[in-house]
Amino acid sequence: MTDTLQIERRGPVVHVRLNRPEVRNAFNDQVIVELTGTFHALAKEPSLRAVVLGGHGKAFCAGADLSWMRAMADYSWDQNRADAQALADMLWAIYSCPLPVVGRIHGDCYAGGVGLAAVCDVLVAAEGMHFCLSEARLGLLPATIGPYVVKALGEQAARRYFVTAERFDAVTAQRLGFVHEVVPAEALDAKVDEIVAALVANGPSAVKACKRLVQDLAGQPITEAMRADTARRIADIRASDEGKDGVQAFLNKRAPSWQSA
């Protein structure tokens, strides 16, 4: 437990929950520091297989804390720049974490909270919850979260929701490809557990390599260098102990070593 997060390990899976329900899990500079440090630490833990990111209370994350916003109103340009850089570093720590991150999204997910959702690898949302990129209503823009939201939501949808600041629900988010699963609120944990079980059943190194592969290939032209790089990657993993064991387990109709363990 940190001051702003609840961190619970369940075997090879860690559940990280924003733990400021009194402010709808709105984040401030302390949340940013603690999330950054937590994900840097998790990335170095070899026995972990997945992370679930969620929140306590009625909302996943309502964006920036009002008290923090009041303080920022008097910031100089340099202070604003440093503050925004800390947020950018936090988002990168989650996005670049080698472990797959499953987002458990319930209640409202606004502004910077949409950025938190966008850096997750798999999103499971409760029926009836809403997303909103609300920055333009305040005369601001979703700049720091923008690269991740555009990737996850898609350029055309981002063109609309960045400038209108309209709310959109989980079903719309799923239709746009942002959310992978939408379930009743009471089934949210069961669906998250189902996806985590699927992740843990796969080769640990392969899962990390697959996550990195998508990040490296997305939006890139298919060049000779890319073709050579992907050939090298499959050769590397085929020749690895995990790859050899996984293929032999499949051919011999037995469980691979990581499942037995």
Backbone as JSON, one array per atom type, in Angstrom:
{
  "sequence": "MTDTLQIERRGPVVHVRLNRPEVRNAFNDQVIVELTGTFHALAKEPSLRAVVLGGHGKAFCAGADLSWMRAMADYSWDQNRADAQALADMLWAIYSCPLPVVGRIHGDCYAGGVGLAAVCDVLVAAEGMHFCLSEARLGLLPATIGPYVVKALGEQAARRYFVTAERFDAVTAQRLGFVHEVVPAEALDAKVDEIVAALVANGPSAVKACKRLVQDLAGQPITEAMRADTARRIADIRASDEGKDGVQAFLNKRAPSWQSA",
  "N": [[0.85, -1.2, 0.0], [0.6, 2.17, -0.9], [0.46, 5.74, -0.36], [-1.5, 6.57, -2.14], [-2.24, 4.43, -3.69], [-3.47, 1.08, -3.9], [-1.85, -1.92, -3.71], [-1.78, -5.18, -4.64], [-0.6, -8.42, -4.59], [-1.3, -11.36, -6.33], [-0.32, -14.35, -6.6], [1.32, -14.73, -9.65], [0.39, -12.33, -10.56], [-0.22, -8.84, -10.33], [-2.34, -6.56, -8.76], [-3.09, -3.27, -9.18], [-4.52, -0.55, -7.75], [-6.0, 2.61, -8.03], [-6.44, 4.59, -5.2], [-8.1, 6.67, -4.09], [-10.87, 7.22, -3.44], [-12.51, 9.23, -2.43], [-12.14, 11.46, -3.99], [-12.87, 10.58, -6.43], [-10.8, 9.15, -7.52], [-9.17, 10.98, -8.77], [-6.13, 12.3, -10.06], [-3.01, 13.57, -8.74], [0.12, 15.29, -8.15], [1.37, 13.5, -6.39], [0.13, 11.01, -6.86], [1.03, 10.63, -9.46], [3.82, 10.37, -9.08], [3.86, 8.04, -7.5], [2.59, 6.09, -9.1], [4.39, 6.03, -11.24], [6.78, 5.14, -9.99], [5.89, 2.66, -9.03], [5.31, 1.17, -11.39], [7.8, 1.14, -12.62], [9.15, -0.47, -10.77], [7.65, -2.88, -10.92], [8.23, -3.65, -13.51], [10.73, -4.71, -13.28], [10.48, -7.07, -11.95], [10.97, -10.37, -12.18], [9.3, -12.6, -11.78], [6.69, -11.91, -12.16], [3.66, -11.89, -14.13], [1.53, -10.45, -15.17], [-0.3, -7.32, -14.96], [-3.0, -5.77, -13.33], [-4.82, -2.87, -13.68], [-6.78, -0.7, -11.89], [-9.43, 0.95, -10.08], [-10.61, 2.14, -6.87], [-13.85, 2.72, -5.38], [-16.37, 4.88, -6.83], [-15.56, 5.57, -9.36], [-13.26, 5.06, -12.08], [-11.16, 6.91, -12.82], [-11.24, 10.33, -12.47], [-9.77, 12.23, -13.76], [-7.77, 15.16, -13.34], [-7.01, 16.21, -10.03], [-8.93, 18.6, -8.24], [-7.86, 20.34, -6.29], [-5.19, 20.22, -6.9], [-5.29, 21.3, -9.46], [-6.03, 23.92, -8.81], [-3.71, 24.8, -7.56], [-1.95, 24.63, -9.71], [-2.84, 26.7, -11.25], [-1.43, 28.95, -10.61], [1.08, 28.4, -11.46], [4.28, 28.93, -13.0], [5.5, 29.09, -16.44], [7.68, 27.32, -16.61], [7.26, 25.68, -14.38], [4.81, 24.52, -15.08], [5.69, 23.1, -17.31], [7.49, 21.24, -16.17], [5.72, 19.83, -14.56], [3.97, 18.7, -16.46], [5.8, 17.1, -17.78], [6.36, 15.18, -15.85], [3.92, 13.81, -15.76], [3.93, 12.81, -18.38], [6.1, 11.07, -18.18], [5.09, 9.22, -16.36], [2.97, 8.03, -17.82], [4.44, 6.85, -19.85], [5.94, 5.01, -18.36], [4.01, 3.13, -17.7], [2.99, 2.36, -20.23], [5.3, 1.32, -21.46], [5.97, -0.75, -19.82], [7.08, -4.05, -19.58], [5.35, -6.1, -18.94], [2.05, -7.36, -19.64], [-0.69, -5.14, -19.34], [-3.77, -4.98, -17.88], [-6.63, -3.12, -18.09], [-9.05, -2.28, -15.77], [-12.02, -0.93, -15.97], [-14.33, 1.23, -14.62], [-17.27, 3.18, -13.76], [-16.78, 6.73, -14.06], [-14.43, 7.86, -16.51], [-12.34, 10.16, -17.11], [-10.66, 12.78, -18.94], [-7.32, 12.93, -18.02], [-7.63, 10.39, -16.99], [-8.56, 8.93, -19.16], [-6.23, 8.8, -20.56], [-4.76, 7.1, -18.87], [-6.25, 4.77, -19.23], [-5.72, 4.37, -21.94], [-3.06, 3.59, -22.08], [-3.06, 1.01, -21.26], [-2.96, -2.49, -22.14], [-5.06, -4.26, -22.57], [-8.47, -3.58, -22.36], [-11.16, -3.71, -20.18], [-14.43, -2.88, -19.67], [-17.11, -1.62, -17.65], [-20.6, -1.87, -18.21], [-22.48, 1.07, -18.89], [-20.64, 2.92, -17.95], [-18.7, 5.94, -18.6], [-16.57, 7.65, -20.9], [-14.58, 10.61, -21.28], [-12.96, 13.13, -22.94], [-12.25, 15.82, -21.69], [-10.79, 18.18, -21.73], [-10.85, 20.44, -23.51], [-13.09, 21.86, -22.7], [-12.18, 23.3, -20.59], [-10.53, 25.08, -21.7], [-8.17, 23.9, -22.37], [-5.94, 21.29, -23.6], [-5.66, 17.8, -24.54], [-2.82, 17.07, -24.44], [-0.5, 15.67, -23.36], [-1.45, 13.1, -22.88], [-2.22, 12.57, -25.39], [-0.69, 11.15, -27.54], [-0.99, 8.44, -26.84], [-3.76, 8.11, -26.61], [-4.65, 8.7, -29.21], [-3.46, 6.58, -30.59], [-4.8, 4.39, -29.41], [-7.57, 4.96, -29.53], [-7.96, 5.77, -32.12], [-7.42, 7.77, -35.03], [-9.53, 9.13, -36.38], [-11.75, 9.07, -34.62], [-10.57, 10.4, -32.49], [-10.26, 12.92, -33.58], [-12.83, 13.88, -33.41], [-13.61, 13.64, -30.61], [-11.62, 14.93, -29.15], [-12.01, 17.62, -29.78], [-14.73, 18.17, -29.34], [-15.26, 17.42, -26.75], [-17.22, 15.71, -25.89], [-19.08, 13.28, -23.99], [-18.7, 9.72, -24.18], [-19.98, 6.43, -24.25], [-19.27, 3.1, -22.87], [-20.0, 1.15, -24.72], [-19.9, 2.54, -27.16], [-17.17, 3.12, -27.12], [-16.16, 0.55, -27.36], [-17.08, -0.11, -29.91], [-15.52, 1.62, -31.4], [-13.11, 0.48, -31.09], [-11.54, 1.01, -28.92], [-12.09, -0.06, -26.38], [-11.98, -3.44, -25.31], [-13.68, -5.38, -24.11], [-17.01, -5.25, -22.94], [-18.96, -5.46, -20.14], [-21.59, -6.35, -17.77], [-21.57, -4.52, -14.67], [-21.37, -6.15, -12.42], [-20.11, -8.35, -13.43], [-17.59, -7.61, -14.02], [-15.1, -8.14, -12.65], [-14.93, -10.91, -12.99], [-14.61, -11.16, -15.76], [-12.19, -9.78, -16.11], [-10.53, -11.51, -14.65], [-10.72, -13.77, -16.26], [-9.4, -12.95, -18.61], [-6.86, -12.44, -17.56], [-6.18, -15.03, -16.77], [-5.91, -16.22, -19.29], [-3.65, -14.83, -20.22], [-1.68, -15.65, -18.39], [-1.49, -18.31, -18.99], [0.07, -18.43, -21.22], [3.37, -18.36, -22.76], [5.78, -16.8, -20.73], [7.98, -15.16, -21.63], [7.29, -15.0, -24.29], [4.87, -13.57, -24.23], [5.72, -11.04, -23.37], [7.4, -10.44, -25.52], [5.54, -10.39, -27.6], [3.95, -8.19, -26.86], [5.83, -6.12, -27.13], [6.36, -6.39, -29.85], [3.98, -5.57, -31.16], [3.95, -2.86, -30.4], [6.25, -1.97, -31.68], [5.71, -2.43, -34.38], [3.33, -1.16, -35.09], [1.79, 1.15, -37.2], [4.01, 1.43, -38.82], [5.85, 1.38, -41.93], [6.08, -1.5, -44.1], [9.06, -2.51, -44.46], [12.22, -3.58, -45.89], [14.04, -3.75, -43.82], [12.3, -4.07, -41.64], [11.18, -6.57, -42.25], [13.42, -8.19, -42.03], [14.01, -7.81, -39.35], [11.75, -8.91, -38.05], [12.02, -11.56, -38.83], [14.37, -12.19, -37.49], [13.47, -11.94, -34.85], [11.59, -14.08, -34.56], [13.28, -16.21, -34.98], [15.0, -15.95, -32.8], [13.26, -16.48, -30.62], [12.32, -19.02, -31.21], [14.64, -20.46, -30.87], [15.06, -20.23, -28.19], [14.96, -21.44, -24.76], [12.37, -21.41, -23.72], [10.79, -21.27, -26.05], [11.5, -23.67, -27.35], [10.61, -25.54, -25.46], [7.88, -24.96, -25.4], [7.01, -25.65, -28.02], [7.69, -28.38, -28.09], [6.05, -29.3, -26.01], [3.53, -28.85, -27.1], [3.63, -30.61, -29.33], [3.93, -33.05, -28.06], [1.7, -33.21, -26.54], [1.52, -32.27, -23.85], [1.64, -30.26, -20.84], [3.27, -27.1, -21.01], [6.36, -26.02, -19.42], [6.04, -23.62, -18.0], [3.38, -23.59, -17.31], [3.17, -25.84, -15.7], [4.76, -25.03, -13.61]],
  "CA": [[0.0, 0.0, 0.0], [1.21, 3.49, -0.86], [-0.53, 6.72, 0.1], [-2.57, 6.79, -3.12], [-2.49, 3.21, -4.43], [-3.5, -0.22, -3.24], [-1.11, -2.86, -4.54], [-2.0, -6.52, -4.11], [-0.07, -9.48, -5.44], [-2.0, -12.64, -6.3], [0.53, -15.23, -7.39], [2.15, -14.0, -10.61], [-0.36, -11.15, -11.04], [-0.33, -7.73, -9.39], [-3.47, -5.66, -8.94], [-2.78, -1.91, -8.75], [-5.76, 0.23, -7.78], [-6.04, 3.97, -7.52], [-7.13, 4.46, -3.92], [-8.55, 7.97, -3.62], [-12.29, 7.23, -3.82], [-13.17, 10.46, -2.0], [-12.04, 12.43, -5.09], [-13.11, 9.81, -7.65], [-9.48, 8.71, -8.0], [-8.47, 12.03, -9.52], [-4.72, 12.22, -9.73], [-2.22, 14.77, -8.46], [1.54, 15.01, -8.32], [1.75, 12.34, -5.61], [-0.32, 9.84, -7.61], [1.92, 10.49, -10.6], [5.09, 9.83, -8.59], [3.7, 6.68, -7.0], [2.35, 5.2, -10.23], [5.65, 5.9, -11.98], [7.68, 4.27, -9.23], [5.32, 1.31, -8.96], [5.47, 0.45, -12.65], [9.23, 0.88, -12.81], [9.49, -1.61, -9.93], [7.01, -4.07, -11.46], [8.93, -4.03, -14.75], [11.98, -5.4, -12.93], [10.18, -8.27, -11.17], [10.92, -11.44, -13.19], [8.29, -13.63, -11.53], [5.36, -11.41, -12.46], [3.19, -12.23, -15.46], [0.55, -9.47, -15.64], [-0.74, -6.28, -14.03], [-4.36, -5.26, -13.49], [-4.91, -1.49, -13.23], [-8.16, -0.31, -11.66], [-9.63, 2.0, -9.08], [-11.62, 1.92, -5.84], [-14.9, 3.72, -5.31], [-17.4, 4.98, -7.86], [-15.0, 5.93, -10.67], [-11.89, 4.64, -12.37], [-10.32, 8.1, -12.63], [-11.96, 11.52, -12.94], [-8.84, 13.21, -14.31], [-6.9, 15.87, -12.41], [-7.57, 16.64, -8.75], [-9.26, 20.02, -8.25], [-6.9, 21.08, -5.47], [-3.96, 20.28, -7.69], [-5.53, 22.25, -10.54], [-5.97, 25.27, -8.24], [-2.3, 25.13, -7.35], [-1.32, 24.81, -11.02], [-3.28, 27.96, -11.85], [-0.41, 29.97, -10.33], [2.4, 27.92, -11.89], [4.97, 29.58, -14.11], [5.63, 28.2, -17.59], [8.64, 26.27, -16.29], [6.61, 24.75, -13.46], [3.86, 23.76, -15.88], [6.46, 22.18, -18.17], [7.99, 20.16, -15.33], [4.56, 19.06, -14.13], [3.52, 17.93, -17.61], [6.81, 16.07, -18.06], [6.17, 14.1, -14.87], [2.78, 13.03, -16.25], [4.39, 12.09, -19.57], [6.97, 9.98, -17.72], [4.22, 8.21, -15.75], [2.29, 7.3, -18.89], [5.45, 6.03, -20.54], [6.31, 3.9, -17.48], [2.96, 2.1, -17.81], [2.95, 1.9, -21.62], [6.51, 0.57, -21.8], [6.15, -1.88, -18.9], [7.09, -5.26, -20.41], [4.22, -6.96, -18.58], [0.75, -6.9, -20.14], [-1.48, -4.39, -18.36], [-5.21, -5.09, -18.12], [-7.36, -2.02, -17.46], [-10.38, -2.6, -15.21], [-12.57, 0.42, -16.06], [-15.7, 1.35, -14.14], [-17.63, 4.56, -13.43], [-16.29, 7.74, -14.99], [-13.03, 7.86, -16.92], [-12.29, 11.48, -17.72], [-9.41, 13.52, -19.15], [-6.13, 12.11, -17.82], [-8.03, 9.0, -16.78], [-8.61, 8.29, -20.48], [-4.83, 8.5, -20.86], [-4.41, 5.89, -18.12], [-6.87, 3.64, -19.93], [-5.11, 4.2, -23.26], [-1.74, 2.94, -22.01], [-3.26, -0.4, -20.94], [-2.94, -3.36, -23.31], [-6.41, -4.82, -22.72], [-9.42, -2.8, -21.58], [-12.46, -4.3, -19.86], [-15.22, -1.78, -19.13], [-18.44, -1.93, -17.15], [-21.71, -1.22, -18.9], [-22.99, 2.28, -18.28], [-19.61, 3.9, -17.62], [-18.47, 6.91, -19.67], [-15.28, 8.3, -21.14], [-14.7, 11.99, -21.74], [-11.75, 13.94, -23.09], [-12.94, 17.07, -21.32], [-9.85, 19.29, -21.59], [-11.22, 21.64, -24.27], [-14.08, 22.62, -21.94], [-11.45, 24.17, -19.66], [-9.58, 25.88, -22.47], [-6.91, 23.16, -22.4], [-5.93, 20.24, -24.62], [-5.13, 16.54, -24.01], [-1.55, 16.93, -25.17], [0.41, 14.66, -22.83], [-2.06, 11.79, -23.09], [-2.61, 12.49, -26.79], [-0.1, 10.08, -28.37], [-1.53, 7.13, -26.47], [-5.19, 8.09, -26.91], [-4.82, 8.61, -30.66], [-3.14, 5.2, -30.96], [-5.79, 3.42, -28.91], [-8.93, 5.33, -29.94], [-7.99, 5.96, -33.57], [-7.31, 9.18, -35.41], [-10.8, 9.76, -36.77], [-12.54, 9.29, -33.4], [-9.89, 11.43, -31.7], [-10.56, 14.22, -34.2], [-14.11, 14.33, -32.88], [-13.76, 13.74, -29.16], [-10.69, 15.94, -28.63], [-12.49, 18.99, -29.99], [-16.09, 18.36, -28.83], [-15.31, 17.09, -25.32], [-18.45, 14.95, -25.61], [-18.97, 11.99, -23.33], [-19.11, 8.55, -24.96], [-20.11, 5.32, -23.32], [-18.4, 1.94, -23.07], [-20.38, 0.47, -25.96], [-19.3, 3.33, -28.24], [-15.73, 2.92, -27.05], [-15.87, -0.77, -27.92], [-17.31, -0.03, -31.36], [-14.39, 2.35, -31.96], [-11.9, -0.31, -30.92], [-10.78, 1.46, -27.74], [-12.37, -1.04, -25.33], [-12.06, -4.79, -25.85], [-14.83, -6.1, -23.57], [-17.97, -4.5, -22.13], [-19.74, -6.44, -19.39], [-22.27, -5.76, -16.62], [-20.65, -4.15, -13.59], [-21.17, -7.28, -11.5], [-19.29, -9.35, -14.1], [-16.33, -6.99, -14.41], [-13.95, -8.86, -12.1], [-14.85, -12.24, -13.59], [-14.05, -11.02, -17.11], [-10.77, -9.46, -15.93], [-9.85, -12.75, -14.24], [-10.68, -14.65, -17.43], [-8.33, -12.47, -19.49], [-5.6, -12.67, -16.87], [-5.89, -16.46, -16.86], [-5.42, -16.47, -20.65], [-2.3, -14.3, -20.29], [-0.77, -16.45, -17.57], [-1.35, -19.62, -19.63], [1.0, -18.3, -22.33], [4.78, -18.27, -22.41], [6.1, -15.49, -20.14], [8.83, -14.35, -22.53], [6.55, -14.77, -25.53], [3.9, -12.51, -24.0], [6.46, -9.78, -23.38], [7.87, -10.21, -26.88], [4.37, -10.03, -28.4], [3.59, -6.81, -26.53], [6.83, -5.24, -27.74], [6.22, -6.49, -31.3], [2.88, -4.7, -31.58], [4.36, -1.47, -30.23], [7.28, -1.63, -32.67], [5.22, -2.53, -35.76], [2.13, -0.35, -35.33], [1.94, 2.38, -37.96], [5.26, 1.49, -39.55], [5.82, 0.76, -43.26], [6.69, -2.84, -44.16], [10.31, -2.32, -45.19], [13.15, -4.71, -45.86], [14.59, -3.81, -42.46], [11.29, -4.65, -40.77], [11.07, -7.99, -42.55], [14.6, -8.84, -41.45], [13.89, -7.75, -37.89], [10.75, -9.88, -37.59], [12.61, -12.9, -39.0], [15.31, -12.38, -36.37], [12.74, -12.13, -33.6], [11.03, -15.42, -34.46], [14.4, -17.14, -34.83], [15.47, -15.85, -31.41], [12.37, -17.12, -29.65], [12.31, -20.45, -31.51], [15.86, -21.06, -30.34], [15.11, -20.05, -26.74], [14.48, -22.58, -23.97], [10.91, -21.35, -23.63], [10.24, -21.61, -27.35], [11.68, -25.11, -27.59], [9.74, -26.27, -24.56], [6.49, -24.76, -25.81], [6.73, -26.45, -29.22], [7.72, -29.8, -27.71], [4.86, -29.57, -25.2], [2.4, -28.94, -28.03], [3.75, -31.83, -30.15], [3.81, -34.23, -27.19], [0.43, -33.1, -25.83], [1.74, -32.08, -22.42], [1.66, -28.85, -20.42], [4.61, -26.52, -21.01], [6.95, -25.89, -18.09], [5.54, -22.46, -17.26], [2.08, -23.94, -16.73], [3.43, -26.78, -14.62], [5.29, -24.25, -12.48]],
  "C": [[0.88, 1.25, 0.0], [0.14, 4.47, -0.37], [-1.72, 6.83, -0.85], [-2.95, 5.53, -3.89], [-2.66, 2.03, -3.49], [-2.86, -1.22, -4.18], [-1.22, -4.23, -3.9], [-1.46, -7.55, -5.09], [-0.88, -10.76, -5.22], [-1.24, -13.6, -7.19], [1.39, -14.42, -8.34], [1.5, -12.72, -11.15], [-0.43, -10.09, -9.95], [-1.53, -6.87, -9.76], [-3.09, -4.29, -8.34], [-4.07, -1.11, -8.87], [-5.52, 1.65, -7.25], [-6.93, 3.98, -6.28], [-7.43, 5.83, -3.3], [-10.04, 8.12, -3.95], [-13.01, 8.52, -3.45], [-13.1, 11.56, -3.06], [-12.17, 11.72, -6.44], [-11.81, 9.43, -8.35], [-8.83, 9.73, -8.93], [-7.0, 12.03, -9.11], [-4.1, 13.59, -9.51], [-0.76, 14.4, -8.58], [1.99, 13.78, -7.53], [1.33, 11.04, -6.31], [0.64, 9.57, -8.77], [3.25, 9.87, -10.18], [4.95, 8.37, -8.19], [3.38, 5.69, -8.12], [3.62, 4.97, -11.03], [6.59, 4.94, -11.28], [7.19, 2.84, -9.18], [5.56, 0.55, -10.25], [6.93, 0.25, -13.02], [9.65, -0.35, -12.0], [8.91, -2.91, -10.48], [7.73, -4.57, -12.71], [10.19, -4.84, -14.47], [11.76, -6.71, -12.19], [9.99, -9.46, -12.12], [9.82, -12.47, -12.99], [6.87, -13.18, -11.82], [4.98, -11.71, -13.91], [2.21, -11.21, -16.03], [0.24, -8.47, -14.54], [-2.19, -5.92, -14.36], [-4.4, -3.86, -12.89], [-6.36, -1.09, -13.1], [-8.26, 0.79, -10.63], [-10.71, 1.62, -8.09], [-12.69, 3.02, -5.91], [-15.8, 3.72, -6.53], [-16.85, 5.26, -9.25], [-13.61, 5.34, -10.83], [-10.93, 5.8, -12.14], [-11.01, 9.3, -13.27], [-11.03, 12.59, -13.5], [-8.0, 13.86, -13.23], [-7.66, 16.3, -11.16], [-7.78, 18.16, -8.75], [-8.28, 20.86, -7.44], [-5.58, 21.25, -6.21], [-4.12, 21.29, -8.83], [-5.5, 23.69, -10.03], [-4.54, 25.72, -8.03], [-1.61, 25.42, -8.69], [-1.72, 26.14, -11.67], [-2.26, 29.07, -11.65], [0.98, 29.54, -10.75], [2.97, 28.83, -12.98], [5.03, 28.6, -15.28], [6.55, 27.04, -17.27], [8.04, 25.24, -15.34], [5.58, 23.9, -14.18], [4.56, 22.72, -16.76], [6.96, 20.99, -17.36], [6.86, 19.24, -14.89], [4.06, 18.16, -15.26], [4.51, 16.82, -17.95], [6.68, 14.9, -17.11], [5.01, 13.21, -15.28], [3.17, 12.21, -17.47], [5.25, 10.89, -19.18], [6.15, 8.87, -17.08], [3.54, 7.37, -16.83], [3.25, 6.38, -19.62], [5.85, 4.82, -19.68], [5.29, 2.77, -17.57], [2.95, 1.5, -19.22], [4.12, 0.99, -21.95], [6.79, -0.58, -20.84], [6.11, -3.17, -19.72], [5.94, -6.22, -20.11], [2.94, -6.47, -19.23], [-0.05, -6.26, -19.02], [-2.95, -4.45, -18.77], [-5.91, -3.96, -17.37], [-8.75, -2.47, -17.04], [-11.1, -1.26, -15.05], [-14.03, 0.42, -15.62], [-15.99, 2.82, -13.86], [-17.11, 5.53, -14.48], [-14.81, 7.56, -15.28], [-12.84, 9.12, -17.75], [-10.85, 11.97, -17.9], [-8.19, 12.62, -18.99], [-6.43, 10.67, -17.53], [-8.14, 8.24, -18.09], [-7.18, 7.95, -20.92], [-4.36, 7.24, -20.14], [-5.01, 4.66, -18.79], [-6.14, 3.33, -21.23], [-3.77, 3.5, -23.19], [-1.85, 1.47, -21.57], [-3.29, -1.22, -22.24], [-4.3, -3.97, -23.6], [-7.33, -4.01, -21.83], [-10.74, -3.56, -21.43], [-13.26, -3.21, -19.15], [-16.59, -2.27, -18.68], [-19.49, -1.2, -17.97], [-22.14, 0.03, -18.14], [-21.93, 3.3, -17.9], [-19.35, 4.8, -18.84], [-17.02, 7.38, -19.7], [-15.55, 9.74, -21.56], [-13.32, 12.64, -21.78], [-12.18, 15.4, -22.93], [-12.05, 18.31, -21.34], [-10.29, 20.57, -22.3], [-12.27, 22.48, -23.55], [-13.42, 23.62, -21.0], [-10.47, 25.08, -20.38], [-8.21, 25.23, -22.54], [-6.93, 22.15, -23.55], [-5.29, 18.98, -24.04], [-3.78, 16.19, -24.62], [-0.71, 15.76, -24.67], [-0.15, 13.26, -23.04], [-2.31, 11.53, -24.58], [-2.0, 11.36, -27.59], [-0.7, 8.71, -28.1], [-3.01, 7.03, -26.83], [-5.42, 7.97, -28.41], [-4.51, 7.2, -31.15], [-4.27, 4.25, -30.61], [-7.2, 3.69, -29.41], [-9.07, 5.42, -31.45], [-8.04, 7.43, -33.92], [-8.66, 9.82, -35.66], [-11.67, 10.03, -35.55], [-11.9, 10.37, -32.55], [-10.16, 12.82, -32.27], [-11.88, 14.76, -33.68], [-14.03, 14.62, -31.38], [-12.74, 14.68, -28.51], [-11.33, 17.33, -28.69], [-13.9, 19.23, -29.45], [-16.18, 18.18, -27.33], [-16.62, 16.39, -24.93], [-18.12, 13.7, -24.79], [-19.32, 10.89, -24.33], [-19.04, 7.33, -24.05], [-19.24, 4.13, -23.71], [-18.72, 1.22, -24.37], [-19.82, 1.21, -27.17], [-17.8, 3.14, -28.28], [-15.34, 1.56, -27.61], [-16.05, -0.76, -29.44], [-16.15, 0.65, -32.07], [-13.08, 1.59, -31.82], [-11.06, 0.06, -29.71], [-10.89, 0.44, -26.61], [-12.53, -2.41, -25.96], [-13.3, -5.55, -25.39], [-15.7, -5.14, -22.77], [-18.89, -5.52, -21.46], [-20.54, -5.72, -18.31], [-21.3, -5.53, -15.47], [-20.35, -5.33, -12.68], [-20.31, -8.39, -12.11], [-17.89, -8.84, -14.44], [-15.12, -7.78, -13.92], [-13.81, -10.24, -12.72], [-14.24, -12.17, -14.99], [-12.57, -10.66, -17.04], [-9.99, -10.72, -15.57], [-9.72, -13.71, -15.42], [-9.54, -14.24, -18.38], [-6.97, -12.68, -18.85], [-5.21, -14.15, -16.94], [-5.35, -16.83, -18.24], [-3.98, -15.99, -20.8], [-1.31, -15.21, -19.58], [-0.56, -17.84, -18.18], [-0.31, -19.6, -20.75], [2.45, -18.19, -21.84], [5.14, -16.9, -21.89], [6.93, -14.6, -21.06], [8.1, -14.04, -23.82], [5.55, -13.64, -25.38], [4.59, -11.15, -24.04], [6.92, -9.42, -24.79], [6.72, -9.8, -27.79], [3.95, -8.59, -28.14], [4.55, -5.84, -27.22], [6.69, -5.23, -29.27], [5.13, -5.56, -31.81], [3.3, -3.24, -31.5], [5.36, -1.05, -31.31], [6.74, -1.62, -34.1], [4.1, -1.56, -36.09], [2.47, 0.94, -36.09], [3.2, 2.48, -38.8], [5.12, 0.86, -40.94], [6.52, -0.59, -43.24], [7.91, -2.75, -45.07], [11.15, -3.59, -45.15], [13.74, -4.88, -44.47], [13.58, -4.42, -41.49], [11.18, -6.15, -41.01], [12.24, -8.76, -41.94], [14.51, -8.89, -39.93], [12.89, -8.77, -37.37], [11.25, -11.31, -37.77], [13.59, -13.19, -37.87], [14.58, -12.67, -35.08], [12.17, -13.54, -33.47], [12.14, -16.45, -34.32], [14.91, -17.14, -33.39], [14.57, -16.63, -30.47], [12.21, -18.61, -29.94], [13.5, -21.15, -30.88], [15.97, -20.95, -28.83], [14.61, -21.3, -26.03], [12.96, -22.59, -23.9], [10.27, -21.76, -24.95], [10.34, -23.09, -27.65], [10.73, -25.92, -26.72], [8.28, -26.14, -24.99], [6.12, -25.6, -27.02], [6.7, -27.94, -28.89], [6.49, -30.18, -26.88], [3.64, -29.72, -26.11], [2.44, -30.25, -28.82], [3.51, -33.09, -29.32], [2.56, -34.21, -26.32], [0.6, -33.11, -24.31], [1.71, -30.6, -22.1], [3.08, -28.32, -20.51], [5.08, -26.24, -19.58], [6.38, -24.72, -17.31], [4.15, -22.7, -16.68], [2.24, -24.92, -15.58], [3.92, -26.04, -13.39], [4.2, -23.48, -11.79]]
}
